[in-house]
Amino acid sequence: MSNNAKRITPEYEIVEDNETIRYLEHGYPCDLIRWHAHDDYELHYIVATSGKVFVGDYIGNYSAGQLILTGPRLPHNWICQHDQEEVQLRDMVIRFDHESFSHGMKIIPELAEILPLLAKAKSGIEFFDQDHDYLQDIFQKVRDSSGLSRLIIALPLLQKLAQGRSYRLLSTVQIDLKSSETLQRKINTVVDYVTQNYSQDITLSSVASLIGMSDSHFSRFFKKATGNRFIEFVNRVRVSRACSLLTETDQQIATICFQVGFNNVANFNRRFHELKGVTPRDFRTQSNIHIEGIAPVS
C-alpha cells in the first residue's frame, strides 16, 4: 500500500501501559500497513487477503491463516496483492514486550518456558499446522478481555507455540533497526516502489533519488536497514513473485523470467538457485511439498 493511500477501514489498538498483553487489529487498506519496526514482540494472525510478506531480509508469500511472531526492532510488513478488495479485518495482532517476561520469570519461574521462543523471534518465526478455529477464538478472546483475564488467555497460546516443532525461522540476519520514523518511511517508500515495479528496469540511482539520497548513502542505509544490498532485495522480490507464478500457473519458465523483471533466463536460473537452492524447474516439481519448497522444522 502506498504512503498516500487513504485508510478506509476501521482500525484500533488497545494499549494500556500497565498491561503485559496488548492487542491491535486492522483491515485493508490501512495506515498501519507499512514497513516498520518497534520495541515489542508481535504475533500476527492473518485473517484475510494474500500477497507478499517481509520480515527482516526474508521475502515470501502470505495468505489467510498465516501466523508469524516478530521480535523487537525486526522490520516487517505484509503487502496485499494489487487486485485485493478492501476488507474489514485483515490482521489480528497480540503485542507484548520483553521486560514483562524477563522480570516476571523472577517471580514466576514457569515463564522461562517462553524465553526460547522469544530468542527465535529475533529472526521472525512462521508457524505451521495450526488449528485456525482455535487461533481465531484465542485472538478474539484476547481482544475482548483485559487485565489478568487477557494474560491468562494469551499465555497458553504462547506456551503452545514455544513447545511446537512445526515452524521455520525467516530472516537470515537479525536486524536491530533503530532508525527514526522518517527513515523508516523512506525505506517503506522504496519497498512499495520495488514491489509495484519489479517487472521493470529498476536502478539504484533512480530509487535513491526517489527518497532524496545519494547513491552511496542510499546503498549503505538500505543494507543496514534491511540486511540486503539493494540489488539483492530486488532479486528477492522478483524470485518470490516467480515462485508464485511457478506454483499457480503453467506458464513457461522463460515467460516467467521476463515477466518478473529478469533480462535473460541464465541470470534468472542463477539467482533463483542462489535464493531457493533449486532450479525453477525443480521448484515447480517440488512446490506441492510446502510453501516455496521449504519444509518446517520437525
C-alpha positions in Angstrom: 0.0 0.0 0.0 1.5 3.4 -1.0 2.1 6.1 1.6 -0.6 8.3 0.1 -3.3 5.6 0.1 -6.3 6.6 2.1 -7.3 4.5 5.0 -10.9 3.4 4.5 -11.3 0.6 7.1 -11.6 0.8 10.8 -8.5 0.2 13.0 -7.9 0.2 16.6 -5.1 -0.5 19.1 -5.7 -1.3 22.7 -2.6 -0.1 24.5 -2.7 0.2 28.3 0.7 1.0 29.8 0.1 -1.4 32.7 -0.9 -4.4 30.5 1.5 -7.2 29.7 -0.5 -8.3 26.7 -1.8 -5.7 24.2 -4.0 -6.1 21.1 -4.4 -4.4 17.7 -6.2 -5.2 14.5 -6.8 -3.6 11.1 -8.5 -4.1 7.8 -7.2 -3.2 4.3 -6.4 -0.5 3.2 -5.0 0.8 6.5 -2.2 3.3 7.6 -0.7 0.6 9.8 0.3 -1.4 6.7 3.9 -0.2 6.2 7.5 -1.4 6.5 8.4 -0.6 10.1 10.0 -1.9 13.3 9.3 -1.3 17.0 10.4 -2.4 20.5 7.7 -5.1 21.1 7.1 -8.7 20.0 4.1 -9.1 17.7 2.2 -12.3 17.0 0.4 -11.7 13.7 -2.5 -13.8 12.6 -3.6 -13.0 9.0 -7.4 -13.4 8.7 -7.8 -12.3 5.1 -6.0 -11.2 1.9 -2.8 -12.5 0.2 0.4 -11.0 -1.1 4.0 -10.6 0.0 5.4 -10.7 3.5 8.7 -9.0 4.5 10.4 -10.0 7.8 14.0 -8.8 8.1 15.7 -9.9 4.9 13.0 -12.6 4.2 10.6 -12.1 1.4 7.8 -14.6 0.7 4.2 -15.2 0.1 1.4 -14.9 2.6 -2.3 -15.8 2.7 -5.1 -16.1 5.2 -4.2 -18.3 8.1 -0.6 -17.4 8.3 0.8 -17.0 11.9 4.1 -15.1 12.4 5.9 -13.9 15.5 8.3 -10.9 15.0 10.8 -9.8 17.6 11.8 -6.3 18.8 13.2 -4.0 16.2 12.8 -6.6 13.4 11.3 -4.8 10.4 8.2 -6.4 8.9 5.3 -5.7 6.5 2.5 -7.5 4.7 1.7 -6.1 1.3 -1.5 -7.1 -0.3 -1.7 -8.2 -4.0 -2.6 -5.3 -6.3 -6.2 -6.5 -7.1 -7.1 -7.0 -3.4 -10.5 -5.6 -2.5 -11.0 -3.8 0.8 -11.7 -6.0 3.9 -12.8 -5.0 7.3 -10.4 -7.4 9.2 -7.1 -8.4 7.7 -4.7 -8.8 10.6 -5.1 -9.7 14.3 -2.1 -8.9 16.5 -1.1 -9.8 20.1 1.7 -7.5 21.2 3.9 -7.7 24.3 7.4 -6.6 25.5 10.4 -8.5 26.6 10.8 -6.9 30.0 7.4 -8.2 31.2 8.6 -11.8 30.8 12.2 -11.4 31.8 11.2 -9.6 35.0 8.1 -11.8 35.5 10.1 -15.0 35.5 12.0 -13.9 38.6 8.6 -14.2 40.4 7.0 -16.9 38.3 9.8 -19.2 37.1 7.5 -21.1 34.8 7.5 -18.1 32.4 11.1 -19.2 31.5 9.4 -21.8 29.2 8.6 -19.0 26.8 12.1 -17.4 26.6 13.5 -19.8 23.9 10.5 -18.8 21.7 11.4 -15.1 22.3 15.0 -15.7 21.3 14.0 -17.3 18.0 11.6 -14.4 17.3 14.7 -12.2 16.7 14.7 -13.8 13.3 10.9 -13.9 12.9 9.1 -17.3 13.1 6.4 -18.7 10.9 4.3 -21.4 12.5 2.6 -24.2 10.6 0.0 -26.9 11.3 -2.1 -24.6 13.4 -5.8 -25.0 14.3 -7.3 -21.9 12.8 -10.6 -22.1 14.7 -8.5 -22.2 17.9 -6.4 -19.3 16.8 -9.3 -17.1 15.9 -11.1 -17.9 19.1 -8.0 -17.0 21.2 -7.3 -13.8 19.4 -10.9 -12.7 19.7 -10.9 -13.5 23.5 -7.7 -11.5 23.9 -9.3 -8.6 22.1 -12.5 -8.7 24.2 -10.7 -9.1 27.6 -8.3 -7.0 29.7 -6.0 -7.2 32.7 -5.4 -10.6 34.3 -8.0 -12.3 32.1 -6.2 -11.3 29.0 -2.9 -12.6 30.3 -4.4 -15.9 31.3 -6.0 -16.3 27.8 -2.8 -15.4 26.0 -0.2 -17.4 28.0 -1.4 -20.9 26.9 -1.1 -19.9 23.2 2.5 -18.7 23.8 3.3 -21.9 25.7 1.8 -24.0 22.8 3.9 -22.1 20.3 7.0 -22.4 22.4 6.5 -26.2 22.6 5.6 -26.6 18.9 8.1 -28.1 16.4 6.4 -27.1 13.1 7.9 -23.8 12.3 10.6 -22.0 10.3 12.9 -19.1 11.1 12.5 -16.4 8.4 15.3 -13.7 8.4 18.8 -14.9 7.8 20.1 -11.8 9.6 18.9 -10.4 12.9 18.3 -6.8 12.1 18.0 -4.4 15.0 16.5 -1.4 13.3 16.8 1.8 15.4 16.2 4.3 12.6 13.9 7.2 13.0 10.3 7.2 11.8 11.4 9.4 8.9 14.0 6.9 7.8 11.5 4.1 8.2 9.1 6.0 5.9 11.9 6.3 3.3 12.5 2.5 3.3 8.8 1.9 3.1 8.7 4.1 0.0 11.4 2.0 -1.5 9.8 -1.3 -0.6 6.5 -0.2 -2.0 8.1 1.1 -5.2 10.0 -2.2 -5.8 7.0 -4.4 -5.1 4.9 -2.4 -7.6 7.6 -2.1 -10.3 9.7 -5.3 -10.0 8.9 -6.2 -13.6 10.5 -3.0 -14.9 14.1 -2.0 -15.0 15.0 -0.7 -11.6 18.3 1.1 -10.9 19.8 2.1 -7.6 20.2 5.6 -8.7 16.6 6.1 -9.6 15.4 4.7 -6.3 18.0 6.7 -4.3 16.8 9.9 -6.0 13.2 8.9 -5.2 13.9 9.4 -1.4 16.5 12.2 -1.8 19.7 10.3 -1.1 23.0 10.0 -2.9 23.7 6.6 -4.4 26.4 5.8 -1.8 24.4 7.0 1.1 21.3 5.0 0.0 23.4 1.9 -0.6 24.8 1.9 2.9 21.5 2.9 4.5 19.4 0.2 2.7 21.9 -2.6 3.6 21.9 -1.6 7.3 18.1 -1.3 7.4 17.1 -4.4 5.5 20.0 -6.8 5.7 20.1 -6.8 1.8 22.1 -5.0 -0.7 19.6 -3.2 -2.9 20.1 -5.4 -5.9 19.7 -8.5 -3.7 16.4 -7.1 -2.4 15.1 -6.5 -5.9 16.1 -10.1 -6.9 14.4 -11.5 -3.8 11.2 -9.7 -4.7 11.4 -11.0 -8.3 12.2 -14.5 -7.3 9.4 -14.5 -4.8 7.0 -13.5 -7.5 8.4 -16.1 -9.8 7.7 -18.7 -7.1 4.0 -17.7 -7.1 3.8 -18.0 -10.9 5.6 -21.3 -10.9 3.1 -22.9 -8.5 0.0 -21.1 -9.6 0.3 -21.2 -13.4 1.6 -23.4 -16.2 3.5 -20.6 -17.9 6.8 -21.5 -19.5 9.8 -20.7 -17.3 11.3 -18.3 -19.9 8.0 -16.4 -19.9 8.0 -16.1 -16.1 11.7 -15.0 -16.2 10.9 -11.9 -18.3 7.6 -11.3 -16.5 9.2 -10.8 -13.2 11.9 -8.5 -14.5 15.0 -10.6 -15.3 16.5 -9.8 -18.7 17.8 -13.3 -19.5 17.0 -16.9 -18.5 20.5 -17.8 -17.4 20.7 -15.0 -14.9 17.2 -15.9 -13.7 18.1 -19.5 -13.2 21.3 -18.5 -11.3 19.6 -16.0 -9.0 16.7 -18.4 -8.4 19.1 -21.2 -7.4 21.1 -18.9 -5.1 17.9 -18.0 -3.1 15.9 -21.2 -3.3 18.6 -23.9 -3.6 16.9 -25.5 -6.6 16.3 -24.5 -10.2 12.9 -23.0 -11.2 12.0 -26.3 -12.9 12.8 -28.4 -9.8 11.0 -25.8 -7.6 7.8 -26.2 -9.8 8.1 -30.0 -9.4 8.5 -29.8 -5.6 6.1 -27.0 -4.9 3.3 -29.3 -3.7 5.5 -30.3 -0.7 5.4 -27.0 1.1 5.1 -23.3 0.6 8.1 -22.2 -1.6 9.6 -25.7 -1.2 10.9 -25.0 2.3 9.8 -27.6 4.9 9.2 -26.5 8.5 11.4 -27.7 11.4 10.3 -31.2 12.6 
